[in-house]
Amino acid sequence: MSDSAVFFLIQILNAVQYGLLLFLVASGLTLIFGIMGIINLAHGSFYMIGAYLAFFFADATGNLWLAILIAVPLSFVFGLLLETFLFRFLYARDHLYQVLLTYGLILVFEELRGLIVGNDVHGVPVPHLLDFSIPLTATLSYPAYRLALSVICLGVASLLYLLIQKTRLGMAIRAGSINREMVQSLGIDIGMVYRLVFAIGVTLAAFAGMLAAPTTSVFPGMGNQVLIICFVTVVIGGIGSIRGAFLGAMLIGLVDTFGAVYAPRFSGMLVYMLMAAVLIWRPAGLFGRATAR
Amino acid sequence: MSRRPVLLGLGLAALIALPFFAGKYDLDLTTKIMIMAMFALSLDLLVGFAGMVSLGHAAFFGVGAYSLYLMSPEYGAASLFVSLPVAIISAGLVALVIGLLVLRSSGVYFIMVTLAFGEMFYYYAMGARWLGGSDGAYIYQRPAAPIDLGKGHAFYYLVLIFLVATYTLLRVILGAPFGRALRGIRGNEHRMRSLGFATPRYKLLAFVIAGALAGLAGYFDAAQFGVVNPELFDWRLSGSVLMMVILGGMGTLDGPIIGAIVLVSLENFLGDLTTHWLLPMGLFIIGAVLLLPHGLTDPAALWRAFREKRHA
Protein backbone atom coordinates (compact mmCIF):
# COMPACT_ATOMS: atom_id res chain seq x y z
CA MET A 1 0.00 0.00 0.00
CA SER A 2 1.14 3.52 -0.66
CA ASP A 3 1.98 5.84 2.18
CA SER A 4 -1.06 8.01 1.58
CA ALA A 5 -3.40 5.02 1.65
CA VAL A 6 -1.85 3.87 4.93
CA PHE A 7 -2.13 7.39 6.30
CA PHE A 8 -5.81 7.29 5.42
CA LEU A 9 -6.17 3.91 7.13
CA ILE A 10 -4.55 5.30 10.27
CA GLN A 11 -7.02 8.18 10.33
CA ILE A 12 -9.89 5.70 9.96
CA LEU A 13 -8.53 3.66 12.87
CA ASN A 14 -8.19 6.82 14.98
CA ALA A 15 -11.71 7.89 14.12
CA VAL A 16 -13.15 4.49 15.03
CA GLN A 17 -11.21 4.38 18.28
CA TYR A 18 -12.37 7.86 19.31
CA GLY A 19 -15.93 7.11 18.24
CA LEU A 20 -16.06 3.85 20.20
CA LEU A 21 -14.72 5.48 23.34
CA LEU A 22 -17.25 8.26 22.96
CA PHE A 23 -19.98 5.68 22.52
CA LEU A 24 -19.19 4.08 25.90
CA VAL A 25 -19.70 7.42 27.64
CA ALA A 26 -22.67 8.56 25.56
CA SER A 27 -24.50 5.23 25.83
CA GLY A 28 -24.62 5.62 29.61
CA LEU A 29 -25.93 9.16 29.29
CA THR A 30 -28.61 8.22 26.80
CA LEU A 31 -29.56 5.06 28.76
CA ILE A 32 -30.06 7.05 31.95
CA PHE A 33 -32.12 9.64 30.12
CA GLY A 34 -34.12 7.17 28.08
CA ILE A 35 -35.12 5.03 31.03
CA MET A 36 -35.27 7.33 34.03
CA GLY A 37 -35.86 10.61 32.18
CA ILE A 38 -32.91 12.21 33.97
CA ILE A 39 -30.62 14.71 32.33
CA ASN A 40 -27.30 14.19 34.03
CA LEU A 41 -24.66 16.89 33.62
CA ALA A 42 -22.35 15.07 36.01
CA HIS A 43 -21.92 12.23 33.54
CA GLY A 44 -18.61 13.67 32.31
CA SER A 45 -17.39 13.62 35.90
CA PHE A 46 -17.75 9.83 35.96
CA TYR A 47 -15.38 9.66 32.98
CA MET A 48 -12.97 11.93 34.85
CA ILE A 49 -13.27 9.85 38.03
CA GLY A 50 -12.60 6.66 36.07
CA ALA A 51 -9.44 8.14 34.56
CA TYR A 52 -8.18 9.28 37.96
CA LEU A 53 -8.98 5.90 39.52
CA ALA A 54 -6.96 4.24 36.75
CA PHE A 55 -4.11 6.65 37.38
CA PHE A 56 -4.22 6.07 41.14
CA PHE A 57 -4.39 2.28 41.06
CA ALA A 58 -1.98 1.93 38.13
CA ASP A 59 0.46 4.00 40.14
CA ALA A 60 -0.07 1.84 43.23
CA THR A 61 -0.05 -1.58 41.57
CA GLY A 62 2.11 -0.86 38.52
CA ASN A 63 -0.39 -2.58 36.26
CA LEU A 64 -3.22 -0.90 34.33
CA TRP A 65 -5.25 -4.11 33.92
CA LEU A 66 -5.16 -4.74 37.66
CA ALA A 67 -6.10 -1.10 38.21
CA ILE A 68 -9.11 -1.47 35.91
CA LEU A 69 -10.08 -4.71 37.64
CA ILE A 70 -10.21 -2.83 40.96
CA ALA A 71 -11.72 0.39 39.64
CA VAL A 72 -14.65 -1.08 37.67
CA PRO A 73 -16.42 -2.63 40.70
CA LEU A 74 -15.68 0.54 42.66
CA SER A 75 -17.39 2.65 39.97
CA PHE A 76 -20.37 0.31 39.99
CA VAL A 77 -20.79 0.61 43.75
CA PHE A 78 -20.31 4.36 43.48
CA GLY A 79 -23.14 4.47 40.94
CA LEU A 80 -25.41 2.41 43.20
CA LEU A 81 -24.75 4.74 46.12
CA LEU A 82 -25.30 7.89 44.09
CA GLU A 83 -28.62 6.60 42.82
CA THR A 84 -29.77 5.54 46.26
CA PHE A 85 -28.86 8.72 48.08
CA LEU A 86 -29.28 11.43 45.46
CA PHE A 87 -30.62 10.73 41.99
CA ARG A 88 -33.64 8.79 43.27
CA PHE A 89 -35.08 12.08 44.49
CA LEU A 90 -34.86 13.63 41.03
CA TYR A 91 -37.13 11.33 39.03
CA ALA A 92 -40.27 13.29 39.77
CA ARG A 93 -38.63 16.71 39.46
CA ASP A 94 -38.55 19.02 36.46
CA HIS A 95 -35.51 18.84 34.14
CA LEU A 96 -34.55 22.29 35.34
CA TYR A 97 -33.84 21.00 38.85
CA GLN A 98 -32.03 17.94 37.51
CA VAL A 99 -29.77 20.31 35.60
CA LEU A 100 -29.06 22.40 38.68
CA LEU A 101 -28.44 19.52 41.06
CA THR A 102 -26.08 17.74 38.69
CA TYR A 103 -24.37 21.07 38.00
CA GLY A 104 -23.75 21.40 41.74
CA LEU A 105 -22.49 17.84 41.73
CA ILE A 106 -19.87 18.69 39.09
CA LEU A 107 -18.53 21.51 41.24
CA VAL A 108 -18.26 19.11 44.18
CA PHE A 109 -16.52 16.38 42.15
CA GLU A 110 -14.07 18.82 40.52
CA GLU A 111 -13.13 20.45 43.83
CA LEU A 112 -12.73 17.09 45.56
CA ARG A 113 -10.46 15.99 42.73
CA GLY A 114 -8.44 19.19 43.19
CA LEU A 115 -8.22 18.60 46.96
CA ILE A 116 -7.21 14.96 46.68
CA VAL A 117 -4.86 14.80 43.67
CA GLY A 118 -4.25 18.45 42.79
CA ASN A 119 -4.47 20.14 39.41
CA ASP A 120 -1.41 18.67 37.68
CA VAL A 121 -1.56 16.71 34.48
CA HIS A 122 -0.65 13.06 35.03
CA GLY A 123 0.44 10.45 32.54
CA VAL A 124 -0.58 6.81 32.80
CA PRO A 125 1.87 4.37 31.20
CA VAL A 126 0.63 2.03 28.48
CA PRO A 127 0.67 -1.62 29.70
CA HIS A 128 3.96 -3.39 28.85
CA LEU A 129 2.26 -6.08 26.84
CA LEU A 130 0.88 -3.51 24.41
CA ASP A 131 3.66 -0.95 24.53
CA PHE A 132 4.73 -1.29 20.92
CA SER A 133 3.66 -0.09 17.50
CA ILE A 134 2.60 -2.17 14.57
CA PRO A 135 4.70 -1.15 11.55
CA LEU A 136 2.54 -0.50 8.50
CA THR A 137 5.10 0.92 6.05
CA ALA A 138 8.73 1.97 6.31
CA THR A 139 7.78 5.18 8.12
CA LEU A 140 4.25 4.74 9.41
CA SER A 141 3.09 2.55 12.30
CA TYR A 142 0.10 2.24 14.61
CA PRO A 143 0.24 1.91 18.40
CA ALA A 144 -0.95 -1.52 19.54
CA TYR A 145 -2.70 -0.08 22.61
CA ARG A 146 -5.07 2.01 20.49
CA LEU A 147 -5.98 -1.01 18.44
CA ALA A 148 -6.61 -3.05 21.59
CA LEU A 149 -8.71 -0.18 22.93
CA SER A 150 -11.01 -0.33 19.90
CA VAL A 151 -11.37 -4.10 20.28
CA ILE A 152 -12.22 -3.81 23.99
CA CYS A 153 -14.77 -1.07 23.32
CA LEU A 154 -16.40 -3.16 20.60
CA GLY A 155 -16.57 -6.06 23.05
CA VAL A 156 -18.23 -3.91 25.70
CA ALA A 157 -20.67 -2.48 23.15
CA SER A 158 -21.66 -6.02 22.11
CA LEU A 159 -22.13 -7.02 25.75
CA LEU A 160 -24.36 -3.99 26.25
CA TYR A 161 -26.39 -4.99 23.21
CA LEU A 162 -26.79 -8.55 24.50
CA LEU A 163 -27.69 -7.31 27.97
CA ILE A 164 -30.46 -5.08 26.69
CA GLN A 165 -31.83 -7.30 23.92
CA LYS A 166 -31.39 -10.82 25.29
CA THR A 167 -31.63 -10.86 29.08
CA ARG A 168 -34.53 -10.60 31.52
CA LEU A 169 -33.00 -7.47 33.02
CA GLY A 170 -32.79 -6.03 29.51
CA MET A 171 -36.43 -6.82 28.99
CA ALA A 172 -37.33 -4.99 32.21
CA ILE A 173 -35.15 -2.05 31.14
CA ARG A 174 -36.82 -1.78 27.75
CA ALA A 175 -40.28 -2.15 29.24
CA GLY A 176 -39.50 0.34 32.01
CA SER A 177 -38.52 2.99 29.48
CA ILE A 178 -41.98 2.74 27.91
CA ASN A 179 -44.32 2.27 30.86
CA ARG A 180 -43.02 2.41 34.37
CA GLU A 181 -46.32 1.68 36.15
CA MET A 182 -47.09 -1.34 34.01
CA VAL A 183 -43.71 -2.90 34.73
CA GLN A 184 -44.17 -2.26 38.42
CA SER A 185 -47.63 -3.82 38.50
CA LEU A 186 -46.19 -6.92 36.84
CA GLY A 187 -44.14 -7.44 39.97
CA ILE A 188 -40.80 -6.15 38.78
CA ASP A 189 -38.91 -3.98 41.25
CA ILE A 190 -38.53 -0.92 39.00
CA GLY A 191 -36.51 0.89 41.69
CA MET A 192 -33.91 -1.86 41.47
CA VAL A 193 -33.92 -1.70 37.67
CA TYR A 194 -33.30 2.05 37.83
CA ARG A 195 -30.50 1.57 40.33
CA LEU A 196 -28.79 -1.02 38.13
CA VAL A 197 -29.19 1.07 34.97
CA PHE A 198 -27.72 4.09 36.69
CA ALA A 199 -24.77 2.08 38.02
CA ILE A 200 -24.19 0.56 34.57
CA GLY A 201 -24.16 4.06 33.05
CA VAL A 202 -21.68 5.31 35.63
CA THR A 203 -19.47 2.26 35.12
CA LEU A 204 -19.48 2.61 31.33
CA ALA A 205 -18.35 6.25 31.56
CA ALA A 206 -15.73 5.47 34.20
CA PHE A 207 -14.48 2.48 32.18
CA ALA A 208 -14.07 4.71 29.12
CA GLY A 209 -12.05 7.12 31.27
CA MET A 210 -9.80 4.28 32.47
CA LEU A 211 -9.15 3.07 28.93
CA ALA A 212 -8.49 6.58 27.67
CA ALA A 213 -6.12 7.48 30.50
CA PRO A 214 -2.91 6.18 28.79
CA THR A 215 -3.73 7.86 25.46
CA THR A 216 -4.90 11.29 26.62
CA SER A 217 -3.24 11.53 30.06
CA VAL A 218 -5.27 12.58 33.09
CA PHE A 219 -6.10 16.25 33.59
CA PRO A 220 -8.62 18.60 35.24
CA GLY A 221 -11.46 19.55 32.93
CA MET A 222 -11.34 16.26 31.01
CA GLY A 223 -14.82 15.47 32.28
CA ASN A 224 -16.40 18.66 30.95
CA GLN A 225 -14.83 18.25 27.54
CA VAL A 226 -16.28 14.76 27.25
CA LEU A 227 -19.66 15.84 28.60
CA ILE A 228 -20.16 18.45 25.90
CA ILE A 229 -19.17 16.08 23.09
CA CYS A 230 -21.46 13.45 24.61
CA PHE A 231 -24.36 15.88 24.51
CA VAL A 232 -23.60 16.59 20.86
CA THR A 233 -23.49 12.81 20.25
CA VAL A 234 -26.83 12.25 21.94
CA VAL A 235 -28.47 15.21 20.20
CA ILE A 236 -27.27 13.89 16.83
CA GLY A 237 -28.32 10.31 17.55
CA GLY A 238 -31.60 11.08 19.29
CA ILE A 239 -32.05 11.13 23.06
CA GLY A 240 -32.65 7.73 24.61
CA SER A 241 -31.55 5.76 21.57
CA ILE A 242 -28.51 3.51 21.99
CA ARG A 243 -28.32 2.87 18.26
CA GLY A 244 -28.40 6.64 17.77
CA ALA A 245 -25.61 7.12 20.29
CA PHE A 246 -23.50 4.59 18.38
CA LEU A 247 -24.10 6.25 15.03
CA GLY A 248 -23.62 9.74 16.48
CA ALA A 249 -20.36 8.74 18.17
CA MET A 250 -19.01 7.22 14.96
CA LEU A 251 -19.98 10.29 12.91
CA ILE A 252 -18.29 12.57 15.43
CA GLY A 253 -15.20 10.36 15.45
CA LEU A 254 -14.93 10.63 11.67
CA VAL A 255 -15.71 14.35 11.45
CA ASP A 256 -13.37 15.26 14.29
CA THR A 257 -10.45 13.11 13.12
CA PHE A 258 -10.64 13.99 9.43
CA GLY A 259 -11.44 17.62 10.24
CA ALA A 260 -8.21 17.90 12.22
CA VAL A 261 -6.29 16.61 9.17
CA TYR A 262 -8.00 18.29 6.24
CA ALA A 263 -9.50 21.46 7.77
CA PRO A 264 -7.41 22.20 10.88
CA ARG A 265 -8.64 25.80 11.02
CA PHE A 266 -12.22 24.69 11.61
CA SER A 267 -11.58 21.38 13.34
CA GLY A 268 -13.02 22.50 16.68
CA MET A 269 -16.19 23.82 15.06
CA LEU A 270 -16.98 20.93 12.71
CA VAL A 271 -18.82 18.74 15.23
CA TYR A 272 -21.06 21.66 16.14
CA MET A 273 -21.76 22.32 12.47
CA LEU A 274 -22.65 18.66 12.15
CA MET A 275 -25.03 19.07 15.09
CA ALA A 276 -26.56 22.19 13.53
CA ALA A 277 -27.07 20.33 10.25
CA VAL A 278 -28.78 17.43 11.99
CA LEU A 279 -31.00 19.85 13.93
CA ILE A 280 -32.13 21.48 10.70
CA TRP A 281 -32.70 18.16 8.99
CA ARG A 282 -34.10 16.09 11.89
CA PRO A 283 -34.79 18.17 15.01
CA ALA A 284 -35.25 15.08 17.21
CA GLY A 285 -31.97 13.46 16.13
CA LEU A 286 -31.34 10.65 13.68
CA PHE A 287 -33.06 7.96 15.77
CA GLY A 288 -35.15 10.23 18.00
CA ARG A 289 -38.80 9.77 18.73
CA ALA A 290 -40.92 12.31 16.90
CA THR A 291 -41.88 14.06 20.12
CA ALA A 292 -39.18 14.57 22.71
CA ARG A 293 -40.34 14.27 26.28
CA MET B 1 -48.40 42.14 46.82
CA SER B 2 -48.90 45.73 47.97
CA ARG B 3 -45.63 45.73 49.88
CA ARG B 4 -43.57 45.14 46.77
CA PRO B 5 -43.43 48.70 45.35
CA VAL B 6 -42.39 49.96 48.77
CA LEU B 7 -39.61 47.40 49.08
CA LEU B 8 -38.45 48.10 45.52
CA GLY B 9 -38.38 51.83 46.21
CA LEU B 10 -36.41 51.29 49.41
CA GLY B 11 -33.93 49.05 47.58
CA LEU B 12 -33.46 51.60 44.82
CA ALA B 13 -32.99 54.42 47.34
CA ALA B 14 -30.40 52.34 49.17
CA LEU B 15 -28.52 51.71 45.92
CA ILE B 16 -28.57 55.43 45.06
CA ALA B 17 -27.34 56.37 48.53
CA LEU B 18 -24.75 53.59 48.84
CA PRO B 19 -21.73 55.48 47.36
CA PHE B 20 -22.06 58.13 50.08
CA PHE B 21 -21.16 55.77 52.89
CA ALA B 22 -19.73 52.55 51.41
CA GLY B 23 -16.07 51.92 50.60
CA LYS B 24 -14.62 51.07 47.20
CA TYR B 25 -14.61 47.33 47.88
CA ASP B 26 -18.32 47.21 48.68
CA LEU B 27 -19.16 49.44 45.74
CA ASP B 28 -17.24 47.20 43.33
CA LEU B 29 -19.02 44.18 44.75
CA THR B 30 -22.39 45.89 44.43
CA THR B 31 -21.58 46.84 40.83
CA LYS B 32 -20.79 43.22 40.09
CA ILE B 33 -24.06 42.13 41.73
CA MET B 34 -26.01 44.63 39.63
CA ILE B 35 -24.36 43.34 36.43
CA MET B 36 -25.14 39.75 37.33
CA ALA B 37 -28.71 40.78 38.25
CA MET B 38 -29.07 42.23 34.74
CA PHE B 39 -27.75 38.95 33.31
CA ALA B 40 -30.10 36.89 35.51
CA LEU B 41 -33.07 39.06 34.53
CA SER B 42 -32.35 38.39 30.85
CA LEU B 43 -32.26 34.64 31.46
CA ASP B 44 -35.46 34.78 33.50
CA LEU B 45 -37.28 36.07 30.42
CA LEU B 46 -36.46 32.72 28.79
CA VAL B 47 -36.65 30.31 31.72
CA GLY B 48 -39.24 31.89 33.95
CA PHE B 49 -41.64 33.44 31.45
CA ALA B 50 -41.24 31.51 28.21
CA GLY B 51 -40.34 28.14 29.76
CA MET B 52 -37.12 27.73 27.75
CA VAL B 53 -34.30 26.40 29.94
CA SER B 54 -31.12 27.64 28.29
CA LEU B 55 -27.76 26.39 29.50
CA GLY B 56 -25.82 28.43 26.95
CA HIS B 57 -26.81 31.91 27.97
CA ALA B 58 -23.21 32.84 28.77
CA ALA B 59 -22.49 32.80 25.03
CA PHE B 60 -24.32 36.14 24.62
CA PHE B 61 -22.74 37.55 27.78
CA GLY B 62 -19.37 36.70 26.22
CA VAL B 63 -20.28 38.24 22.86
CA GLY B 64 -21.15 41.51 24.63
CA ALA B 65 -17.88 41.46 26.56
CA TYR B 66 -15.71 40.62 23.54
CA SER B 67 -17.50 43.33 21.53
CA LEU B 68 -16.14 45.93 23.91
CA TYR B 69 -12.66 44.40 23.61
CA LEU B 70 -12.79 44.44 19.80
CA MET B 71 -14.13 48.02 19.75
CA SER B 72 -11.44 49.33 22.10
CA PRO B 73 -8.26 50.59 20.38
CA GLU B 74 -5.12 49.20 22.00
CA TYR B 75 -4.38 51.11 25.22
CA GLY B 76 -7.27 53.45 24.32
CA ALA B 77 -10.95 53.76 25.09
CA ALA B 78 -13.95 52.90 22.91
CA SER B 79 -16.75 55.41 22.72
CA LEU B 80 -19.59 54.41 25.04
CA PHE B 81 -22.23 55.66 22.61
CA VAL B 82 -20.87 53.52 19.80
CA SER B 83 -19.60 50.41 21.58
CA LEU B 84 -22.60 49.86 23.85
CA PRO B 85 -25.17 49.66 21.03
CA VAL B 86 -22.75 47.56 18.98
CA ALA B 87 -22.38 45.10 21.87
CA ILE B 88 -26.15 44.83 22.33
CA ILE B 89 -26.83 44.43 18.60
CA SER B 90 -24.02 41.87 18.13
CA ALA B 91 -25.33 39.76 21.01
CA GLY B 92 -28.84 40.07 19.62
CA LEU B 93 -27.76 39.02 16.13
CA VAL B 94 -25.82 36.04 17.46
CA ALA B 95 -28.91 35.11 19.49
CA LEU B 96 -30.98 35.34 16.31
CA VAL B 97 -28.78 32.86 14.45
CA ILE B 98 -28.42 30.48 17.41
CA GLY B 99 -32.12 30.88 18.20
CA LEU B 100 -33.15 29.84 14.69
CA LEU B 101 -31.24 26.59 15.25
CA VAL B 102 -31.97 25.77 18.90
CA LEU B 103 -35.66 26.66 18.81
CA ARG B 104 -36.24 23.72 16.50
CA SER B 105 -35.89 21.64 19.64
CA SER B 106 -37.62 21.86 22.98
CA GLY B 107 -37.56 20.43 26.48
CA VAL B 108 -34.49 18.47 27.38
CA TYR B 109 -33.16 18.71 23.83
CA PHE B 110 -33.20 22.47 24.17
CA ILE B 111 -31.07 22.25 27.33
CA MET B 112 -28.48 20.04 25.63
CA VAL B 113 -28.37 21.99 22.37
CA THR B 114 -28.00 25.39 24.04
CA LEU B 115 -25.24 23.96 26.22
CA ALA B 116 -23.42 22.57 23.18
CA PHE B 117 -23.69 25.80 21.19
CA GLY B 118 -22.54 27.83 24.19
CA GLU B 119 -19.48 25.61 24.53
CA MET B 120 -18.80 26.04 20.81
CA PHE B 121 -18.07 29.70 21.54
CA TYR B 122 -15.91 28.75 24.50
CA TYR B 123 -13.73 26.37 22.50
CA TYR B 124 -13.59 28.78 19.58
CA ALA B 125 -12.38 31.62 21.83
CA MET B 126 -9.82 29.30 23.42
CA GLY B 127 -8.13 28.81 20.06
CA ALA B 128 -8.76 32.15 18.33
CA ARG B 129 -5.67 34.35 18.34
CA TRP B 130 -7.61 37.46 17.35
CA LEU B 131 -9.62 37.08 20.56
CA GLY B 132 -6.56 36.61 22.75
CA GLY B 133 -6.78 32.80 22.92
CA SER B 134 -7.05 30.95 26.21
CA ASP B 135 -5.37 33.77 28.18
CA GLY B 136 -7.91 36.33 27.06
CA ALA B 137 -7.05 39.99 26.60
CA TYR B 138 -7.03 43.28 28.49
CA ILE B 139 -9.14 46.36 27.95
CA TYR B 140 -6.96 49.16 29.25
CA GLN B 141 -9.54 51.89 29.60
CA ARG B 142 -13.19 52.11 30.45
CA PRO B 143 -15.40 53.29 27.56
CA ALA B 144 -15.20 57.02 26.87
CA ALA B 145 -18.26 59.02 27.89
CA PRO B 146 -18.98 62.68 28.71
CA ILE B 147 -18.27 61.78 32.35
CA ASP B 148 -15.04 59.87 33.08
CA LEU B 149 -16.21 56.33 33.91
CA GLY B 150 -12.83 55.49 35.44
CA LYS B 151 -13.20 58.00 38.25
CA GLY B 152 -15.57 58.40 41.18
CA HIS B 153 -18.92 56.69 41.13
CA ALA B 154 -19.84 57.36 37.49
CA PHE B 155 -19.55 53.72 36.43
CA TYR B 156 -21.56 52.54 39.44
CA TYR B 157 -24.42 54.88 38.60
CA LEU B 158 -24.26 54.00 34.90
CA VAL B 159 -24.72 50.30 35.74
CA LEU B 160 -27.51 51.17 38.18
CA ILE B 161 -29.32 53.18 35.48
CA PHE B 162 -29.09 50.27 33.06
CA LEU B 163 -30.25 47.78 35.68
CA VAL B 164 -33.33 49.91 36.33
CA ALA B 165 -33.80 50.27 32.56
CA THR B 166 -33.56 46.49 32.04
CA TYR B 167 -36.03 45.86 34.85
CA THR B 168 -38.46 48.44 33.49
CA LEU B 169 -38.13 47.21 29.92
CA LEU B 170 -38.89 43.63 30.98
CA ARG B 171 -41.82 44.80 33.12
CA VAL B 172 -43.27 46.67 30.13
CA ILE B 173 -42.66 43.77 27.73
CA LEU B 174 -44.20 41.25 30.08
CA GLY B 175 -47.21 43.42 30.77
CA ALA B 176 -47.80 43.84 27.04
CA PRO B 177 -49.70 41.26 24.96
CA PHE B 178 -46.32 39.84 23.95
CA GLY B 179 -45.53 38.92 27.55
CA ARG B 180 -48.93 37.34 28.08
CA ALA B 181 -48.46 35.30 24.91
CA LEU B 182 -45.08 34.09 26.23
CA ARG B 183 -46.66 32.96 29.48
CA GLY B 184 -49.34 31.22 27.48
CA ILE B 185 -46.67 29.39 25.51
CA ARG B 186 -45.00 28.34 28.74
CA GLY B 187 -48.29 26.94 29.99
CA ASN B 188 -49.31 25.14 26.83
CA GLU B 189 -47.67 25.82 23.49
CA HIS B 190 -50.12 23.67 21.48
CA ARG B 191 -53.07 25.59 22.83
CA MET B 192 -51.46 28.93 21.97
CA ARG B 193 -50.73 27.71 18.47
CA SER B 194 -54.27 26.52 17.96
CA LEU B 195 -55.44 29.94 19.14
CA GLY B 196 -53.60 31.35 16.15
CA PHE B 197 -50.37 32.57 17.74
CA ALA B 198 -47.24 32.06 15.65
CA THR B 199 -45.45 30.65 18.71
CA PRO B 200 -42.03 30.10 17.06
CA ARG B 201 -41.83 33.82 16.27
CA TYR B 202 -42.68 34.76 19.86
CA LYS B 203 -40.07 32.40 21.21
CA LEU B 204 -37.44 33.63 18.77
CA LEU B 205 -38.13 37.25 19.69
CA ALA B 206 -37.84 36.41 23.40
CA PHE B 207 -34.58 34.58 22.70
CA VAL B 208 -33.16 37.58 20.83
CA ILE B 209 -34.21 40.08 23.52
CA ALA B 210 -32.74 37.86 26.24
CA GLY B 211 -29.52 37.48 24.24
CA ALA B 212 -29.21 41.23 23.64
CA LEU B 213 -29.72 41.99 27.35
CA ALA B 214 -27.17 39.32 28.29
CA GLY B 215 -24.79 41.06 25.89
CA LEU B 216 -25.43 44.32 27.72
CA ALA B 217 -24.50 42.67 31.03
CA GLY B 218 -21.38 41.14 29.43
CA TYR B 219 -20.38 44.55 28.10
CA PHE B 220 -20.50 46.02 31.60
CA ASP B 221 -18.62 43.05 33.03
CA ALA B 222 -15.77 43.60 30.56
CA ALA B 223 -15.83 47.34 31.27
CA GLN B 224 -15.72 46.82 35.04
CA PHE B 225 -12.86 44.33 35.18
CA GLY B 226 -10.98 45.44 32.06
CA VAL B 227 -10.40 41.89 30.90
CA VAL B 228 -12.06 39.30 28.66
CA ASN B 229 -11.31 35.58 28.57
CA PRO B 230 -13.03 32.42 27.29
CA GLU B 231 -14.48 31.74 30.75
CA LEU B 232 -17.09 34.38 29.91
CA PHE B 233 -18.58 31.93 27.41
CA ASP B 234 -18.30 28.92 29.69
CA TRP B 235 -21.33 26.96 30.77
CA ARG B 236 -20.24 27.27 34.39
CA LEU B 237 -21.33 30.87 34.10
CA SER B 238 -24.56 29.78 32.40
CA GLY B 239 -25.16 27.32 35.23
CA SER B 240 -24.36 29.90 37.86
CA VAL B 241 -26.77 32.46 36.41
CA LEU B 242 -29.45 29.80 36.03
CA MET B 243 -28.96 29.10 39.73
CA MET B 244 -29.53 32.79 40.49
CA VAL B 245 -32.83 32.72 38.61
CA ILE B 246 -34.04 29.56 40.34
CA LEU B 247 -32.79 30.52 43.77
CA GLY B 248 -34.49 33.89 43.64
CA GLY B 249 -37.63 32.39 42.18
CA MET B 250 -38.16 32.20 38.44
CA GLY B 251 -41.06 33.85 36.69
CA THR B 252 -40.79 36.99 38.80
CA LEU B 253 -38.67 40.05 38.09
CA ASP B 254 -37.54 40.54 41.68
CA GLY B 255 -36.38 36.94 42.00
CA PRO B 256 -33.34 37.10 39.70
CA ILE B 257 -32.13 40.23 41.48
CA ILE B 258 -32.43 38.56 44.89
CA GLY B 259 -30.76 35.44 43.48
CA ALA B 260 -27.87 37.52 42.13
CA ILE B 261 -27.42 39.25 45.50
CA VAL B 262 -27.39 35.94 47.40
CA LEU B 263 -25.21 33.97 44.99
CA VAL B 264 -22.59 36.65 44.25
CA SER B 265 -22.33 37.51 47.96
CA LEU B 266 -21.97 33.84 48.81
CA GLU B 267 -19.32 33.38 46.12
CA ASN B 268 -17.47 36.37 47.46
CA PHE B 269 -17.72 35.22 51.07
CA LEU B 270 -16.64 31.64 50.34
CA GLY B 271 -13.88 32.85 48.01
CA ASP B 272 -12.38 34.87 50.86
CA LEU B 273 -12.63 31.86 53.14
CA THR B 274 -10.97 29.18 51.00
CA THR B 275 -9.55 28.61 47.53
CA HIS B 276 -11.72 25.51 47.33
CA TRP B 277 -14.89 27.58 47.55
CA LEU B 278 -16.57 25.68 44.73
CA LEU B 279 -16.97 22.69 47.06
CA PRO B 280 -19.27 24.42 49.59
CA MET B 281 -20.90 26.23 46.65
CA GLY B 282 -21.70 22.93 44.97
CA LEU B 283 -23.07 21.50 48.22
CA PHE B 284 -25.14 24.66 48.69
CA ILE B 285 -26.64 24.27 45.21
CA ILE B 286 -27.45 20.60 45.80
CA GLY B 287 -29.02 21.44 49.15
CA ALA B 288 -31.02 24.33 47.70
CA VAL B 289 -32.41 22.15 44.91
CA LEU B 290 -33.42 19.39 47.31
CA LEU B 291 -34.89 21.65 49.97
CA LEU B 292 -36.14 24.81 48.22
CA PRO B 293 -38.33 23.78 45.30
CA HIS B 294 -39.80 27.27 44.92
CA GLY B 295 -36.77 29.48 45.45
CA LEU B 296 -35.99 31.85 48.27
CA THR B 297 -38.84 34.26 47.57
CA ASP B 298 -41.50 31.80 48.62
CA PRO B 299 -40.69 30.88 52.22
CA ALA B 300 -44.34 30.04 52.83
CA ALA B 301 -44.09 27.13 50.40
CA LEU B 302 -40.92 26.03 52.15
CA TRP B 303 -42.73 26.05 55.48
CA ARG B 304 -45.66 24.09 54.03
CA ALA B 305 -43.30 21.50 52.58
CA PHE B 306 -41.56 21.21 55.94
CA ARG B 307 -44.83 20.65 57.77
CA GLU B 308 -46.07 18.12 55.24
CA LYS B 309 -42.85 16.19 55.67
CA ARG B 310 -43.35 16.11 59.42
CA HIS B 311 -46.92 14.96 59.19
CA ALA B 312 -46.17 12.38 56.53
Interface residues (C-beta under 8 A of the other chain):
Chain A: F33 I39 L41 L86 F89 R93 H95 L96 Y97 V99 L100 L101 Y103 G104 L105 I106 L107 V108 E110 E111 L112 G114 L115 N224 I228 F231 V232 V234 V235 I239 G268 M269 Y272 M275 A276 L279 I280 P283 A284 G285 A292 R293
Chain B: V47 V53 L55 L101 V102 R104 S105 S106 G107 V108 Y109 I111 M112 V113 L115 A116 F117 E119 M120 Y123 Y124 G127 W235 G239 L242 M243 I246 H276 L278 L279 M281 G282 L283 F284 I285 I286 A288 V289 L290 P293
